[in-house]
Amino acid sequence: MEQARDIDTVVDPLLKRIPRFLDAVKFQESVFALPFAYSGMVLAADGWPTWSQFAWITVAMVSARTLGMSANRIVDRHIDARNPRTAMRHLPAGMLRFSDMTALALVAAVVFFIAAAQLNTLALALATVAAGYLIFYPFAKRFTWAASFFLGWALAIAPSAAWIGVRGSLTWEPVLLSTAVALWAASFDILYHAQDHEFYTKQGLYSVARRFGVVGAFRVARTLDILAVACLVGVGALLELAVPYYLGCAVAAAVMVYKYRMVSPTDLSRMGIAFMRTNAFVSLSVFVGTVVSVLEF
């Protein structure tokens, strides 16, 4: 009986912290990156891959994202504590401890390497590079205004990694798809951190908005979105994909345009809503177009 109580003493607090872990790393936002990973997966398989590949790619992508977000929260915990917009995040607010988030990062890293090992040798070999990059990129805001591009490439790993997971090799097509993701993700991160323009200036941190002003940041973001759509179209041309793929790209482009109707340099109040509404639709529309084109429904 006493041993059972000791186990409950450990397990019960852990179970209560699970929702906090999931919220701290915005687990539900995995939907933003996963569809692009699945697009790379379907294109690599020229159809639907094996269910084993699908499962391990999913595990690898979710665990990699969890590792990246955990590292971000750990690295930026002191900055988050000073920023009124982020002061209530779990580490600065005391809802989770440093050791909690470190443990989550370690578990995510182990799961990521296990998943990569189940796919193929190249996936496992590159897993160390990917993990290292995901841990490194949060530091970028401390030394370069191009920090959002580092975040963009962190998300851009997904489609090329999924391609490698299926084929065990890499070609230019998934690299171009990854470039599209990098440009799209960097664009939104630039806008998102425009909210912190004054804070970054006071704290000596770097961002596109601080370097070029908020208006300039919006111009850069629009240019990146245009280039992202061009890269998506280029992927379709290289792989000779059917019309549904281009329709998916058109929907993604329309959603990107809609984003600029929700926020502007003089009104960033709906940035959170824009983030939730647009990001999921962009990646999902490309994925649906890819699936319909490749599987020829």
C-alpha positions as CSV (number, residue, x, y, z in Angstrom):
1,M,0.0,0.0,0.0
2,E,2.8,2.4,0.9
3,Q,4.6,1.6,-2.3
4,A,1.4,2.4,-4.3
5,R,1.2,5.7,-2.6
6,D,4.8,6.5,-3.4
7,I,4.1,5.7,-7.1
8,D,1.0,7.9,-7.0
9,T,3.1,10.7,-5.5
10,V,5.3,10.7,-8.6
11,V,2.8,9.8,-11.3
12,D,-0.1,12.1,-10.3
13,P,1.9,15.4,-10.5
14,L,3.4,14.3,-13.8
15,L,-0.1,13.6,-15.3
16,K,-1.2,17.0,-14.2
17,R,1.7,18.6,-15.9
18,I,1.1,16.9,-19.3
19,P,-1.4,19.5,-20.5
20,R,1.1,22.2,-19.5
21,F,3.8,20.5,-21.5
22,L,1.6,20.3,-24.6
23,D,0.5,24.0,-24.2
24,A,4.1,25.2,-23.6
25,V,5.3,23.8,-26.9
26,K,2.0,24.6,-28.7
27,F,1.6,20.9,-29.6
28,Q,-1.6,21.6,-31.5
29,E,0.3,23.8,-34.0
30,S,2.1,20.7,-35.3
31,V,-0.6,20.8,-37.9
32,F,1.2,23.8,-39.5
33,A,4.4,21.8,-40.4
34,L,3.0,18.3,-40.8
35,P,1.1,18.8,-44.1
36,F,4.3,20.0,-45.8
37,A,6.1,17.0,-44.4
38,Y,3.4,14.8,-45.8
39,S,3.6,16.6,-49.1
40,G,7.3,15.7,-49.3
41,M,6.4,12.1,-48.3
42,V,3.7,11.6,-51.0
43,L,5.9,13.2,-53.7
44,A,8.8,11.0,-52.8
45,A,6.7,7.8,-52.8
46,D,4.9,9.0,-56.0
47,G,1.8,7.9,-54.2
48,W,1.1,6.8,-50.6
49,P,4.1,5.3,-48.8
50,T,4.0,2.3,-46.6
51,W,2.1,2.7,-43.4
52,S,5.3,2.1,-41.5
53,Q,7.0,5.0,-43.2
54,F,3.9,7.2,-42.6
55,A,3.9,6.4,-38.9
56,W,7.6,6.9,-38.3
57,I,7.7,10.1,-40.4
58,T,4.8,11.4,-38.3
59,V,6.6,10.5,-35.0
60,A,9.9,12.0,-36.3
61,M,8.3,15.3,-37.3
62,V,6.2,15.8,-34.1
63,S,9.2,14.9,-31.9
64,A,11.5,17.1,-33.8
65,R,9.1,20.0,-33.5
66,T,8.7,19.3,-29.8
67,L,12.5,19.4,-29.4
68,G,12.8,22.7,-31.3
69,M,10.0,24.3,-29.3
70,S,11.3,23.0,-26.0
71,A,14.8,24.4,-26.8
72,N,13.2,27.7,-27.8
73,R,11.4,28.0,-24.5
74,I,14.5,27.1,-22.6
75,V,16.9,29.4,-24.5
76,D,14.5,32.4,-24.4
77,R,13.1,32.0,-20.9
78,H,14.8,35.1,-19.5
79,I,13.9,37.2,-22.6
80,D,10.3,35.9,-22.3
81,A,10.2,37.0,-18.7
82,R,11.1,40.6,-19.6
83,N,8.6,40.8,-22.5
84,P,5.1,41.7,-21.5
85,R,3.7,39.7,-24.4
86,T,5.4,36.5,-23.3
87,A,5.8,36.9,-19.6
88,M,3.0,34.4,-18.9
89,R,4.6,31.6,-20.8
90,H,5.1,28.5,-18.7
91,L,8.8,28.9,-17.7
92,P,8.8,32.6,-16.8
93,A,5.4,32.2,-15.1
94,G,6.6,29.3,-13.0
95,M,4.0,26.8,-14.4
96,L,6.8,24.5,-15.5
97,R,10.4,24.3,-14.2
98,F,13.6,24.4,-16.2
99,S,14.1,20.8,-15.4
100,D,10.7,19.9,-16.7
101,M,11.3,21.5,-20.1
102,T,14.8,20.0,-20.3
103,A,13.3,16.6,-19.6
104,L,10.8,17.1,-22.4
105,A,13.5,18.2,-24.8
106,L,15.6,15.1,-24.0
107,V,12.6,12.7,-24.4
108,A,11.7,14.4,-27.7
109,A,15.3,14.0,-28.9
110,V,15.4,10.3,-28.0
111,V,12.1,9.7,-29.8
112,F,13.3,11.6,-32.8
113,F,16.4,9.5,-33.2
114,I,14.5,6.3,-32.7
115,A,12.0,7.3,-35.4
116,A,14.8,8.3,-37.8
117,A,16.6,5.0,-37.2
118,Q,13.4,3.2,-38.2
119,L,13.3,4.9,-41.6
120,N,16.8,4.6,-43.1
121,T,20.5,5.1,-42.6
122,L,20.6,8.6,-44.2
123,A,17.6,9.8,-42.1
124,L,19.5,8.7,-38.9
125,A,22.8,10.2,-40.0
126,L,21.1,13.6,-40.7
127,A,19.0,13.5,-37.5
128,T,22.0,14.8,-35.5
129,V,22.4,17.8,-37.9
130,A,18.6,18.5,-37.7
131,A,18.5,18.3,-33.9
132,G,21.6,20.5,-33.6
133,Y,20.0,23.2,-35.8
134,L,16.7,23.1,-33.9
135,I,18.5,23.7,-30.7
136,F,20.7,26.5,-32.2
137,Y,18.2,28.6,-34.1
138,P,16.6,30.4,-31.0
139,F,20.0,32.1,-30.4
140,A,19.9,33.9,-33.8
141,K,17.9,36.9,-32.5
142,R,20.8,37.7,-30.3
143,F,23.2,38.4,-33.2
144,T,21.4,38.9,-36.5
145,W,18.3,40.7,-37.9
146,A,17.9,37.6,-40.2
147,A,16.8,35.5,-37.2
148,S,13.4,34.8,-38.8
149,F,15.1,33.1,-41.7
150,F,16.7,30.7,-39.2
151,L,13.2,29.8,-38.0
152,G,12.0,29.4,-41.6
153,W,14.7,26.8,-42.3
154,A,13.9,25.0,-39.1
155,L,10.4,24.4,-40.4
156,A,11.7,23.8,-43.9
157,I,13.5,20.7,-42.7
158,A,10.1,18.8,-42.8
159,P,9.5,18.1,-46.5
160,S,13.1,17.2,-47.4
161,A,13.4,15.1,-44.3
162,A,10.2,13.2,-45.2
163,W,11.5,12.7,-48.7
164,I,14.7,11.2,-47.3
165,G,12.6,9.1,-45.0
166,V,10.9,7.5,-48.0
167,R,13.7,7.3,-50.5
168,G,16.9,7.4,-48.5
169,S,18.3,10.1,-50.8
170,L,17.7,13.7,-51.7
171,T,17.1,15.5,-55.0
172,W,16.4,19.1,-56.0
173,E,12.6,18.8,-56.0
174,P,12.2,18.5,-52.2
175,V,14.9,21.1,-51.7
176,L,12.8,23.6,-53.7
177,L,9.7,22.6,-51.7
178,S,11.7,23.2,-48.5
179,T,12.8,26.6,-49.8
180,A,9.1,27.5,-50.3
181,V,8.4,26.5,-46.7
182,A,11.4,28.5,-45.4
183,L,10.3,31.6,-47.2
184,W,6.7,31.3,-46.1
185,A,7.6,30.6,-42.5
186,A,10.2,33.4,-42.4
187,S,7.5,35.8,-43.8
188,F,5.1,35.1,-41.0
189,D,7.7,35.1,-38.3
190,I,8.9,38.5,-39.5
191,L,5.3,39.8,-39.1
192,Y,4.8,38.0,-35.8
193,H,7.8,39.6,-34.2
194,A,6.9,43.1,-35.5
195,Q,4.8,43.1,-32.4
196,D,8.0,43.1,-30.3
197,H,9.7,45.9,-32.3
198,E,10.0,48.3,-29.3
199,F,10.9,45.6,-26.9
200,Y,13.7,44.2,-29.2
201,T,15.1,47.7,-29.6
202,K,15.2,48.3,-25.8
203,Q,16.8,44.8,-25.2
204,G,19.3,45.0,-28.0
205,L,17.8,42.0,-29.8
206,Y,17.6,41.7,-33.6
207,S,14.7,41.4,-36.1
208,V,13.7,42.5,-39.5
209,A,11.3,45.0,-38.0
210,R,14.0,46.5,-35.9
211,R,16.4,46.7,-38.9
212,F,14.0,48.0,-41.5
213,G,11.0,49.3,-39.4
214,V,7.6,47.7,-39.2
215,V,6.6,49.0,-42.7
216,G,9.8,47.6,-44.1
217,A,9.2,44.3,-42.4
218,F,5.8,44.0,-44.1
219,R,7.4,44.7,-47.5
220,V,10.0,42.0,-46.9
221,A,7.3,39.6,-45.8
222,R,5.2,40.2,-48.9
223,T,8.3,39.6,-51.1
224,L,9.0,36.3,-49.3
225,D,5.4,35.1,-49.8
226,I,5.6,35.9,-53.5
227,L,8.8,33.9,-53.8
228,A,7.3,31.1,-51.7
229,V,4.4,30.7,-54.2
230,A,6.9,30.8,-57.1
231,C,8.9,28.0,-55.5
232,L,5.7,25.9,-55.0
233,V,4.8,26.4,-58.6
234,G,8.4,25.4,-59.6
235,V,8.0,22.1,-57.6
236,G,4.9,21.3,-59.7
237,A,6.7,22.1,-62.9
238,L,9.7,20.0,-62.0
239,L,7.6,17.0,-61.1
240,E,5.0,17.5,-63.8
241,L,2.2,17.5,-61.3
242,A,-1.5,17.7,-62.4
243,V,-3.8,20.6,-62.2
244,P,-5.1,19.9,-58.6
245,Y,-1.6,20.7,-57.2
246,Y,-1.7,24.2,-58.8
247,L,-5.2,24.7,-57.4
248,G,-3.8,24.0,-54.0
249,C,-1.0,26.5,-54.6
250,A,-3.6,29.1,-55.7
251,V,-5.6,28.6,-52.5
252,A,-2.4,28.9,-50.4
253,A,-1.6,32.1,-52.3
254,A,-5.1,33.5,-51.6
255,V,-4.7,32.7,-47.9
256,M,-1.4,34.5,-47.8
257,V,-3.0,37.6,-49.4
258,Y,-5.9,37.4,-46.9
259,K,-3.3,37.5,-44.1
260,Y,-2.5,41.1,-45.1
261,R,-6.1,42.0,-44.8
262,M,-6.1,40.9,-41.1
263,V,-2.9,42.7,-40.1
264,S,-1.1,45.9,-41.2
265,P,1.9,48.0,-40.0
266,T,-0.6,50.2,-38.1
267,D,-2.7,47.4,-36.7
268,L,-1.1,44.2,-35.3
269,S,-3.9,43.5,-32.9
270,R,-5.2,40.4,-34.8
271,M,-1.8,38.8,-35.3
272,G,-2.6,35.8,-33.1
273,I,-5.8,35.1,-35.0
274,A,-4.1,35.6,-38.3
275,F,-1.4,33.1,-37.2
276,M,-3.9,30.4,-36.3
277,R,-6.2,30.9,-39.3
278,T,-3.7,31.3,-42.2
279,N,-0.8,28.9,-41.4
280,A,-2.9,25.8,-41.2
281,F,-4.8,26.6,-44.4
282,V,-1.6,27.3,-46.4
283,S,0.1,24.0,-45.6
284,L,-3.2,22.0,-45.8
285,S,-4.2,23.4,-49.2
286,V,-0.8,22.5,-50.6
287,F,-1.0,19.0,-49.1
288,V,-4.5,18.3,-50.4
289,G,-3.5,19.5,-53.9
290,T,-0.5,17.3,-53.8
291,V,-2.4,14.2,-52.7
292,V,-5.2,14.7,-55.3
293,S,-2.6,15.3,-58.0
294,V,-0.4,12.4,-57.2
295,L,-3.0,9.8,-56.3
296,E,-5.3,11.0,-59.1
297,F,-8.6,10.8,-57.2
